[in-house]
Amino acid sequence: MFPLINSNYLQCELDPVETDNYYPSVAFDITLTLMTTFQRTKIEIKECWIENYKLNQFQKNLQHFIEKQNDLVKLSDMSSEPVLQFTRNDNKIFFEVKSDARIPLSIITLKTEIDNDELSAILERIKGWAKWW
């Protein structure tokens, strides 16, 4: 289990559950938990397949995002649907997760603001993660 985000109110974990060497990719179970004083919202995305090169590119793009070289960085699944993304609007940074169950009217989106310190911590966690791809 890899904790991508671990703040007081938001947790995002990626759990690699399967790999494919023929088409180099990893399937993750992605779990998001948003906690407030009176509520807890949890989203689980099962077996989200992501190509290895997209994972490597996501790390590079996140570094560029932190350096303010771009205002959007996203990690897409193998069908090119964005799963995780960071956006910048003025000086605010937003983290967004989108899950599309591929049935009508079934898109779930969680979007929340994060600060620069958390964004830097996310990049450091990604850099420190033991990657096999």
Number of C-alpha atoms within 10 A of each C-alpha: 12 15 16 20 22 14 12 9 12 17 16 19 18 18 17 16 14 13 17 12 9 6 9 12 20 23 20 21 17 23 17 19 18 17 15 11 6 5 8 11 11 14 17 13 17 14 15 21 20 21 19 19 11 17 20 15 14 20 19 14 19 25 18 15 18 17 10 11 11 14 16 17 23 22 23 20 19 15 9 9 13 17 19 19 18 21 17 17 9 7 8 11 19 17 19 17 21 18 19 15 11 8 7 7 8 10 11 11 12 16 13 12 12 16 12 12 8 13 21 14 14 18 19 14 15 19 13 9 12 9 10 6 13
